[in-house]
Amino acid sequence: MLVIGLVVGGFSIPSIMGAFADGRVPRAAAIAIMIAGGLIALAVNEKPSGYAINDIPDVFVGVVGRYIN
């Protein structure tokens, strides 16, 4: 959930910038950010000890490696 939330949040940044550049309201980006925030909050809630900033790359590589393998 953490990895998916981070990916969705990362993909929403260009959408926000594009909407502001075109003078539109970033509705889709706002929805994506809410989804990303919810997934990240759920992932942090599921792990009692929480995540440190230094743990995020290891978690990301672990999840991606699990599915590539």
PDB file of N, CA, C and O in Angstrom:
ATOM      1  N   MET A   1       0.827  -1.193   0.000  1.00  0.00           N
ATOM      2  CA  MET A   1       0.000   0.000   0.000  1.00  0.00           C
ATOM      3  C   MET A   1       0.871   1.257   0.000  1.00  0.00           C
ATOM      4  O   MET A   1       0.541   2.264  -0.627  1.00  0.00           O
ATOM      5  N   LEU A   2       1.993   1.172   0.721  1.00  0.00           N
ATOM      6  CA  LEU A   2       2.885   2.327   0.771  1.00  0.00           C
ATOM      7  C   LEU A   2       3.457   2.618  -0.608  1.00  0.00           C
ATOM      8  O   LEU A   2       3.496   3.770  -1.040  1.00  0.00           O
ATOM      9  N   VAL A   3       3.893   1.586  -1.289  1.00  0.00           N
ATOM     10  CA  VAL A   3       4.508   1.775  -2.607  1.00  0.00           C
ATOM     11  C   VAL A   3       3.484   2.296  -3.609  1.00  0.00           C
ATOM     12  O   VAL A   3       3.789   3.203  -4.383  1.00  0.00           O
ATOM     13  N   ILE A   4       2.302   1.749  -3.609  1.00  0.00           N
ATOM     14  CA  ILE A   4       1.265   2.211  -4.537  1.00  0.00           C
ATOM     15  C   ILE A   4       0.892   3.657  -4.223  1.00  0.00           C
ATOM     16  O   ILE A   4       0.704   4.463  -5.134  1.00  0.00           O
ATOM     17  N   GLY A   5       0.786   3.983  -2.945  1.00  0.00           N
ATOM     18  CA  GLY A   5       0.486   5.361  -2.565  1.00  0.00           C
ATOM     19  C   GLY A   5       1.565   6.328  -3.015  1.00  0.00           C
ATOM     20  O   GLY A   5       1.258   7.423  -3.487  1.00  0.00           O
ATOM     21  N   LEU A   6       2.825   5.941  -2.876  1.00  0.00           N
ATOM     22  CA  LEU A   6       3.914   6.803  -3.318  1.00  0.00           C
ATOM     23  C   LEU A   6       3.922   6.974  -4.837  1.00  0.00           C
ATOM     24  O   LEU A   6       4.189   8.065  -5.342  1.00  0.00           O
ATOM     25  N   VAL A   7       3.632   5.900  -5.557  1.00  0.00           N
ATOM     26  CA  VAL A   7       3.609   5.981  -7.022  1.00  0.00           C
ATOM     27  C   VAL A   7       2.454   6.865  -7.491  1.00  0.00           C
ATOM     28  O   VAL A   7       2.633   7.713  -8.366  1.00  0.00           O
ATOM     29  N   VAL A   8       1.285   6.669  -6.917  1.00  0.00           N
ATOM     30  CA  VAL A   8       0.127   7.498  -7.297  1.00  0.00           C
ATOM     31  C   VAL A   8       0.391   8.964  -6.957  1.00  0.00           C
ATOM     32  O   VAL A   8       0.073   9.858  -7.743  1.00  0.00           O
ATOM     33  N   GLY A   9       0.973   9.204  -5.786  1.00  0.00           N
ATOM     34  CA  GLY A   9       1.312  10.569  -5.411  1.00  0.00           C
ATOM     35  C   GLY A   9       2.340  11.184  -6.336  1.00  0.00           C
ATOM     36  O   GLY A   9       2.244  12.362  -6.681  1.00  0.00           O
ATOM     37  N   GLY A  10       3.317  10.400  -6.738  1.00  0.00           N
ATOM     38  CA  GLY A  10       4.327  10.894  -7.674  1.00  0.00           C
ATOM     39  C   GLY A  10       3.752  11.217  -9.044  1.00  0.00           C
ATOM     40  O   GLY A  10       4.142  12.201  -9.673  1.00  0.00           O
ATOM     41  N   PHE A  11       2.826  10.388  -9.504  1.00  0.00           N
ATOM     42  CA  PHE A  11       2.208  10.645 -10.803  1.00  0.00           C
ATOM     43  C   PHE A  11       1.235  11.823 -10.766  1.00  0.00           C
ATOM     44  O   PHE A  11       0.902  12.378 -11.813  1.00  0.00           O
ATOM     45  N   SER A  12       0.786  12.204  -9.599  1.00  0.00           N
ATOM     46  CA  SER A  12      -0.148  13.327  -9.523  1.00  0.00           C
ATOM     47  C   SER A  12       0.559  14.677  -9.645  1.00  0.00           C
ATOM     48  O   SER A  12      -0.077  15.676  -9.982  1.00  0.00           O
ATOM     49  N   ILE A  13       1.848  14.719  -9.380  1.00  0.00           N
ATOM     50  CA  ILE A  13       2.584  15.986  -9.450  1.00  0.00           C
ATOM     51  C   ILE A  13       2.569  16.582 -10.863  1.00  0.00           C
ATOM     52  O   ILE A  13       2.269  17.767 -11.004  1.00  0.00           O
ATOM     53  N   PRO A  14       2.880  15.810 -11.916  1.00  0.00           N
ATOM     54  CA  PRO A  14       2.777  16.405 -13.265  1.00  0.00           C
ATOM     55  C   PRO A  14       1.353  16.824 -13.629  1.00  0.00           C
ATOM     56  O   PRO A  14       1.149  17.791 -14.362  1.00  0.00           O
ATOM     57  N   SER A  15       0.372  16.083 -13.108  1.00  0.00           N
ATOM     58  CA  SER A  15      -1.015  16.441 -13.375  1.00  0.00           C
ATOM     59  C   SER A  15      -1.370  17.779 -12.738  1.00  0.00           C
ATOM     60  O   SER A  15      -2.073  18.590 -13.341  1.00  0.00           O
ATOM     61  N   ILE A  16      -0.888  18.010 -11.529  1.00  0.00           N
ATOM     62  CA  ILE A  16      -1.128  19.294 -10.859  1.00  0.00           C
ATOM     63  C   ILE A  16      -0.470  20.423 -11.633  1.00  0.00           C
ATOM     64  O   ILE A  16      -1.083  21.462 -11.879  1.00  0.00           O
ATOM     65  N   MET A  17       0.773  20.212 -12.011  1.00  0.00           N
ATOM     66  CA  MET A  17       1.510  21.263 -12.728  1.00  0.00           C
ATOM     67  C   MET A  17       0.868  21.566 -14.076  1.00  0.00           C
ATOM     68  O   MET A  17       0.777  22.727 -14.476  1.00  0.00           O
ATOM     69  N   GLY A  18       0.426  20.528 -14.775  1.00  0.00           N
ATOM     70  CA  GLY A  18      -0.227  20.730 -16.056  1.00  0.00           C
ATOM     71  C   GLY A  18      -1.546  21.470 -15.927  1.00  0.00           C
ATOM     72  O   GLY A  18      -1.867  22.326 -16.752  1.00  0.00           O
ATOM     73  N   ALA A  19      -2.304  21.145 -14.903  1.00  0.00           N
ATOM     74  CA  ALA A  19      -3.587  21.824 -14.692  1.00  0.00           C
ATOM     75  C   ALA A  19      -3.373  23.300 -14.379  1.00  0.00           C
ATOM     76  O   ALA A  19      -4.075  24.159 -14.912  1.00  0.00           O
ATOM     77  N   PHE A  20      -2.405  23.595 -13.515  1.00  0.00           N
ATOM     78  CA  PHE A  20      -2.140  24.994 -13.189  1.00  0.00           C
ATOM     79  C   PHE A  20      -1.586  25.753 -14.390  1.00  0.00           C
ATOM     80  O   PHE A  20      -1.884  26.934 -14.568  1.00  0.00           O
ATOM     81  N   ALA A  21      -0.782  25.084 -15.213  1.00  0.00           N
ATOM     82  CA  ALA A  21      -0.215  25.747 -16.386  1.00  0.00           C
ATOM     83  C   ALA A  21      -1.308  26.083 -17.402  1.00  0.00           C
ATOM     84  O   ALA A  21      -1.229  27.102 -18.088  1.00  0.00           O
ATOM     85  N   ASP A  22      -2.318  25.233 -17.494  1.00  0.00           N
ATOM     86  CA  ASP A  22      -3.417  25.471 -18.429  1.00  0.00           C
ATOM     87  C   ASP A  22      -4.522  26.330 -17.831  1.00  0.00           C
ATOM     88  O   ASP A  22      -5.473  26.685 -18.527  1.00  0.00           O
ATOM     89  N   GLY A  23      -4.409  26.665 -16.562  1.00  0.00           N
ATOM     90  CA  GLY A  23      -5.422  27.482 -15.911  1.00  0.00           C
ATOM     91  C   GLY A  23      -6.660  26.704 -15.514  1.00  0.00           C
ATOM     92  O   GLY A  23      -7.728  27.286 -15.328  1.00  0.00           O
ATOM     93  N   ARG A  24      -6.525  25.384 -15.380  1.00  0.00           N
ATOM     94  CA  ARG A  24      -7.656  24.548 -14.980  1.00  0.00           C
ATOM     95  C   ARG A  24      -7.571  24.214 -13.500  1.00  0.00           C
ATOM     96  O   ARG A  24      -6.522  24.375 -12.876  1.00  0.00           O
ATOM     97  N   VAL A  25      -8.671  23.754 -12.948  1.00  0.00           N
ATOM     98  CA  VAL A  25      -8.696  23.283 -11.569  1.00  0.00           C
ATOM     99  C   VAL A  25      -8.194  21.830 -11.579  1.00  0.00           C
ATOM    100  O   VAL A  25      -8.686  21.017 -12.362  1.00  0.00           O
ATOM    101  N   PRO A  26      -7.228  21.498 -10.727  1.00  0.00           N
ATOM    102  CA  PRO A  26      -6.658  20.139 -10.747  1.00  0.00           C
ATOM    103  C   PRO A  26      -7.527  19.119 -10.010  1.00  0.00           C
ATOM    104  O   PRO A  26      -7.132  18.602  -8.965  1.00  0.00           O
ATOM    105  N   ARG A  27      -8.698  18.834 -10.552  1.00  0.00           N
ATOM    106  CA  ARG A  27      -9.625  17.916  -9.881  1.00  0.00           C
ATOM    107  C   ARG A  27      -9.088  16.494  -9.843  1.00  0.00           C
ATOM    108  O   ARG A  27      -9.094  15.858  -8.789  1.00  0.00           O
ATOM    109  N   ALA A  28      -8.623  15.988 -10.986  1.00  0.00           N
ATOM    110  CA  ALA A  28      -8.109  14.611 -11.030  1.00  0.00           C
ATOM    111  C   ALA A  28      -6.880  14.474 -10.137  1.00  0.00           C
ATOM    112  O   ALA A  28      -6.710  13.462  -9.458  1.00  0.00           O
ATOM    113  N   ALA A  29      -6.034  15.483 -10.141  1.00  0.00           N
ATOM    114  CA  ALA A  29      -4.838  15.433  -9.298  1.00  0.00           C
ATOM    115  C   ALA A  29      -5.216  15.467  -7.822  1.00  0.00           C
ATOM    116  O   ALA A  29      -4.577  14.805  -7.004  1.00  0.00           O
ATOM    117  N   ALA A  30      -6.229  16.219  -7.479  1.00  0.00           N
ATOM    118  CA  ALA A  30      -6.666  16.273  -6.085  1.00  0.00           C
ATOM    119  C   ALA A  30      -7.208  14.923  -5.636  1.00  0.00           C
ATOM    120  O   ALA A  30      -6.955  14.494  -4.510  1.00  0.00           O
ATOM    121  N   ILE A  31      -7.942  14.260  -6.498  1.00  0.00           N
ATOM    122  CA  ILE A  31      -8.451  12.927  -6.174  1.00  0.00           C
ATOM    123  C   ILE A  31      -7.293  11.946  -6.039  1.00  0.00           C
ATOM    124  O   ILE A  31      -7.286  11.113  -5.133  1.00  0.00           O
ATOM    125  N   ALA A  32      -6.317  12.043  -6.934  1.00  0.00           N
ATOM    126  CA  ALA A  32      -5.153  11.157  -6.858  1.00  0.00           C
ATOM    127  C   ALA A  32      -4.377  11.387  -5.569  1.00  0.00           C
ATOM    128  O   ALA A  32      -3.897  10.430  -4.962  1.00  0.00           O
ATOM    129  N   ILE A  33      -4.247  12.623  -5.147  1.00  0.00           N
ATOM    130  CA  ILE A  33      -3.525  12.924  -3.913  1.00  0.00           C
ATOM    131  C   ILE A  33      -4.294  12.390  -2.708  1.00  0.00           C
ATOM    132  O   ILE A  33      -3.685  11.899  -1.757  1.00  0.00           O
ATOM    133  N   MET A  34      -5.607  12.479  -2.736  1.00  0.00           N
ATOM    134  CA  MET A  34      -6.387  11.921  -1.623  1.00  0.00           C
ATOM    135  C   MET A  34      -6.249  10.401  -1.566  1.00  0.00           C
ATOM    136  O   MET A  34      -6.130   9.825  -0.484  1.00  0.00           O
ATOM    137  N   ILE A  35      -6.265   9.755  -2.725  1.00  0.00           N
ATOM    138  CA  ILE A  35      -6.080   8.300  -2.760  1.00  0.00           C
ATOM    139  C   ILE A  35      -4.689   7.935  -2.250  1.00  0.00           C
ATOM    140  O   ILE A  35      -4.537   7.015  -1.446  1.00  0.00           O
ATOM    141  N   ALA A  36      -3.673   8.663  -2.723  1.00  0.00           N
ATOM    142  CA  ALA A  36      -2.301   8.399  -2.287  1.00  0.00           C
ATOM    143  C   ALA A  36      -2.151   8.604  -0.788  1.00  0.00           C
ATOM    144  O   ALA A  36      -1.533   7.787  -0.106  1.00  0.00           O
ATOM    145  N   GLY A  37      -2.706   9.674  -0.281  1.00  0.00           N
ATOM    146  CA  GLY A  37      -2.633   9.933   1.153  1.00  0.00           C
ATOM    147  C   GLY A  37      -3.330   8.859   1.966  1.00  0.00           C
ATOM    148  O   GLY A  37      -2.839   8.451   3.019  1.00  0.00           O
ATOM    149  N   GLY A  38      -4.465   8.404   1.482  1.00  0.00           N
ATOM    150  CA  GLY A  38      -5.181   7.330   2.171  1.00  0.00           C
ATOM    151  C   GLY A  38      -4.397   6.027   2.178  1.00  0.00           C
ATOM    152  O   GLY A  38      -4.346   5.337   3.196  1.00  0.00           O
ATOM    153  N   LEU A  39      -3.789   5.688   1.051  1.00  0.00           N
ATOM    154  CA  LEU A  39      -3.000   4.458   0.990  1.00  0.00           C
ATOM    155  C   LEU A  39      -1.770   4.541   1.888  1.00  0.00           C
ATOM    156  O   LEU A  39      -1.426   3.574   2.567  1.00  0.00           O
ATOM    157  N   ILE A  40      -1.113   5.689   1.892  1.00  0.00           N
ATOM    158  CA  ILE A  40       0.066   5.857   2.745  1.00  0.00           C
ATOM    159  C   ILE A  40      -0.338   5.805   4.217  1.00  0.00           C
ATOM    160  O   ILE A  40       0.343   5.173   5.025  1.00  0.00           O
ATOM    161  N   ALA A  41      -1.428   6.459   4.565  1.00  0.00           N
ATOM    162  CA  ALA A  41      -1.900   6.427   5.951  1.00  0.00           C
ATOM    163  C   ALA A  41      -2.287   5.011   6.367  1.00  0.00           C
ATOM    164  O   ALA A  41      -2.012   4.600   7.495  1.00  0.00           O
ATOM    165  N   LEU A  42      -2.915   4.273   5.477  1.00  0.00           N
ATOM    166  CA  LEU A  42      -3.289   2.896   5.773  1.00  0.00           C
ATOM    167  C   LEU A  42      -2.054   2.024   5.965  1.00  0.00           C
ATOM    168  O   LEU A  42      -2.024   1.177   6.858  1.00  0.00           O
ATOM    169  N   ALA A  43      -1.029   2.227   5.127  1.00  0.00           N
ATOM    170  CA  ALA A  43       0.201   1.444   5.258  1.00  0.00           C
ATOM    171  C   ALA A  43       0.910   1.753   6.573  1.00  0.00           C
ATOM    172  O   ALA A  43       1.413   0.846   7.236  1.00  0.00           O
ATOM    173  N   VAL A  44       0.950   3.014   6.947  1.00  0.00           N
ATOM    174  CA  VAL A  44       1.598   3.388   8.210  1.00  0.00           C
ATOM    175  C   VAL A  44       0.794   2.856   9.388  1.00  0.00           C
ATOM    176  O   VAL A  44       1.368   2.461  10.402  1.00  0.00           O
ATOM    177  N   ASN A  45      -0.520   2.843   9.265  1.00  0.00           N
ATOM    178  CA  ASN A  45      -1.379   2.324  10.329  1.00  0.00           C
ATOM    179  C   ASN A  45      -1.235   0.807  10.485  1.00  0.00           C
ATOM    180  O   ASN A  45      -1.341   0.285  11.594  1.00  0.00           O
ATOM    181  N   GLU A  46      -0.997   0.105   9.384  1.00  0.00           N
ATOM    182  CA  GLU A  46      -0.879  -1.354   9.427  1.00  0.00           C
ATOM    183  C   GLU A  46       0.421  -1.814  10.077  1.00  0.00           C
ATOM    184  O   GLU A  46       0.470  -2.901  10.652  1.00  0.00           O
ATOM    185  N   LYS A  47       1.470  -1.006   9.996  1.00  0.00           N
ATOM    186  CA  LYS A  47       2.752  -1.370  10.597  1.00  0.00           C
ATOM    187  C   LYS A  47       2.886  -0.632  11.927  1.00  0.00           C
ATOM    188  O   LYS A  47       3.052   0.588  11.941  1.00  0.00           O
ATOM    189  N   PRO A  48       2.818  -1.353  13.037  1.00  0.00           N
ATOM    190  CA  PRO A  48       2.810  -0.693  14.353  1.00  0.00           C
ATOM    191  C   PRO A  48       4.034   0.184  14.622  1.00  0.00           C
ATOM    192  O   PRO A  48       3.914   1.221  15.274  1.00  0.00           O
ATOM    193  N   SER A  49       5.201  -0.215  14.133  1.00  0.00           N
ATOM    194  CA  SER A  49       6.398   0.587  14.386  1.00  0.00           C
ATOM    195  C   SER A  49       6.531   1.750  13.418  1.00  0.00           C
ATOM    196  O   SER A  49       7.385   2.616  13.611  1.00  0.00           O
ATOM    197  N   GLY A  50       5.707   1.786  12.386  1.00  0.00           N
ATOM    198  CA  GLY A  50       5.744   2.875  11.421  1.00  0.00           C
ATOM    199  C   GLY A  50       6.901   2.732  10.452  1.00  0.00           C
ATOM    200  O   GLY A  50       7.618   1.732  10.476  1.00  0.00           O
ATOM    201  N   TYR A  51       7.084   3.722   9.607  1.00  0.00           N
ATOM    202  CA  TYR A  51       8.150   3.737   8.619  1.00  0.00           C
ATOM    203  C   TYR A  51       9.026   4.953   8.850  1.00  0.00           C
ATOM    204  O   TYR A  51       8.528   6.050   9.104  1.00  0.00           O
ATOM    205  N   ALA A  52      10.316   4.756   8.762  1.00  0.00           N
ATOM    206  CA  ALA A  52      11.247   5.879   8.785  1.00  0.00           C
ATOM    207  C   ALA A  52      11.524   6.286   7.340  1.00  0.00           C
ATOM    208  O   ALA A  52      11.313   5.500   6.416  1.00  0.00           O
ATOM    209  N   ILE A  53      11.987   7.488   7.154  1.00  0.00           N
ATOM    210  CA  ILE A  53      12.297   7.957   5.802  1.00  0.00           C
ATOM    211  C   ILE A  53      13.352   7.057   5.155  1.00  0.00           C
ATOM    212  O   ILE A  53      13.311   6.815   3.949  1.00  0.00           O
ATOM    213  N   ASN A  54      14.286   6.568   5.954  1.00  0.00           N
ATOM    214  CA  ASN A  54      15.341   5.702   5.420  1.00  0.00           C
ATOM    215  C   ASN A  54      14.827   4.325   5.021  1.00  0.00           C
ATOM    216  O   ASN A  54      15.493   3.626   4.258  1.00  0.00           O
ATOM    217  N   ASP A  55      13.667   3.917   5.512  1.00  0.00           N
ATOM    218  CA  ASP A  55      13.101   2.606   5.191  1.00  0.00           C
ATOM    219  C   ASP A  55      12.387   2.591   3.846  1.00  0.00           C
ATOM    220  O   ASP A  55      12.198   1.520   3.269  1.00  0.00           O
ATOM    221  N   ILE A  56      11.992   3.728   3.342  1.00  0.00           N
ATOM    222  CA  ILE A  56      11.163   3.774   2.139  1.00  0.00           C
ATOM    223  C   ILE A  56      11.856   3.171   0.920  1.00  0.00           C
ATOM    224  O   ILE A  56      11.218   2.393   0.210  1.00  0.00           O
ATOM    225  N   PRO A  57      13.132   3.484   0.629  1.00  0.00           N
ATOM    226  CA  PRO A  57      13.761   2.826  -0.533  1.00  0.00           C
ATOM    227  C   PRO A  57      13.830   1.306  -0.396  1.00  0.00           C
ATOM    228  O   PRO A  57      13.643   0.592  -1.380  1.00  0.00           O
ATOM    229  N   ASP A  58      14.095   0.805   0.806  1.00  0.00           N
ATOM    230  CA  ASP A  58      14.159  -0.647   1.010  1.00  0.00           C
ATOM    231  C   ASP A  58      12.794  -1.295   0.799  1.00  0.00           C
ATOM    232  O   ASP A  58      12.697  -2.374   0.214  1.00  0.00           O
ATOM    233  N   VAL A  59      11.756  -0.643   1.269  1.00  0.00           N
ATOM    234  CA  VAL A  59      10.400  -1.165   1.077  1.00  0.00           C
ATOM    235  C   VAL A  59      10.042  -1.164  -0.405  1.00  0.00           C
ATOM    236  O   VAL A  59       9.475  -2.129  -0.917  1.00  0.00           O
ATOM    237  N   PHE A  60      10.378  -0.075  -1.086  1.00  0.00           N
ATOM    238  CA  PHE A  60      10.064   0.040  -2.511  1.00  0.00           C
ATOM    239  C   PHE A  60      10.778  -1.046  -3.307  1.00  0.00           C
ATOM    240  O   PHE A  60      10.157  -1.719  -4.129  1.00  0.00           O
ATOM    241  N   VAL A  61      12.078  -1.225  -3.070  1.00  0.00           N
ATOM    242  CA  VAL A  61      12.847  -2.245  -3.786  1.00  0.00           C
ATOM    243  C   VAL A  61      12.355  -3.641  -3.437  1.00  0.00           C
ATOM    244  O   VAL A  61      12.308  -4.515  -4.303  1.00  0.00           O
ATOM    245  N   GLY A  62      11.990  -3.859  -2.189  1.00  0.00           N
ATOM    246  CA  GLY A  62      11.474  -5.164  -1.790  1.00  0.00           C
ATOM    247  C   GLY A  62      10.175  -5.525  -2.495  1.00  0.00           C
ATOM    248  O   GLY A  62       9.995  -6.661  -2.933  1.00  0.00           O
ATOM    249  N   VAL A  63       9.275  -4.559  -2.604  1.00  0.00           N
ATOM    250  CA  VAL A  63       7.988  -4.832  -3.270  1.00  0.00           C
ATOM    251  C   VAL A  63       8.189  -5.024  -4.764  1.00  0.00           C
ATOM    252  O   VAL A  63       7.642  -5.962  -5.343  1.00  0.00           O
ATOM    253  N   VAL A  64       8.959  -4.155  -5.395  1.00  0.00           N
ATOM    254  CA  VAL A  64       9.195  -4.283  -6.836  1.00  0.00           C
ATOM    255  C   VAL A  64       9.945  -5.586  -7.128  1.00  0.00           C
ATOM    256  O   VAL A  64       9.623  -6.282  -8.091  1.00  0.00           O
ATOM    257  N   GLY A  65      10.940  -5.916  -6.303  1.00  0.00           N
ATOM    258  CA  GLY A  65      11.695  -7.151  -6.503  1.00  0.00           C
ATOM    259  C   GLY A  65      10.842  -8.383  -6.331  1.00  0.00           C
ATOM    260  O   GLY A  65      11.070  -9.393  -6.998  1.00  0.00           O
ATOM    261  N   ARG A  66       9.864  -8.320  -5.447  1.00  0.00           N
ATOM    262  CA  ARG A  66       8.978  -9.470  -5.236  1.00  0.00           C
ATOM    263  C   ARG A  66       8.158  -9.761  -6.487  1.00  0.00           C
ATOM    264  O   ARG A  66       7.891 -10.925  -6.787  1.00  0.00           O
ATOM    265  N   TYR A  67       7.759  -8.737  -7.214  1.00  0.00           N
ATOM    266  CA  TYR A  67       6.916  -8.945  -8.389  1.00  0.00           C
ATOM    267  C   TYR A  67       7.710  -9.140  -9.673  1.00  0.00           C
ATOM    268  O   TYR A  67       7.198  -9.717 -10.633  1.00  0.00           O
ATOM    269  N   ILE A  68       8.940  -8.674  -9.705  1.00  0.00           N
ATOM    270  CA  ILE A  68       9.783  -8.914 -10.891  1.00  0.00           C
ATOM    271  C   ILE A  68      10.301 -10.334 -10.882  1.00  0.00           C
ATOM    272  O   ILE A  68      10.441 -10.964 -11.931  1.00  0.00           O
ATOM    273  N   ASN A  69      10.581 -10.829  -9.706  1.00  0.00           N
ATOM    274  CA  ASN A  69      11.136 -12.172  -9.554  1.00  0.00           C
ATOM    275  C   ASN A  69      10.159 -13.162 -10.061  1.00  0.00           C
ATOM    276  O   ASN A  69      10.425 -14.364 -10.028  1.00  0.00           O
TER     277      ASN A  69
END
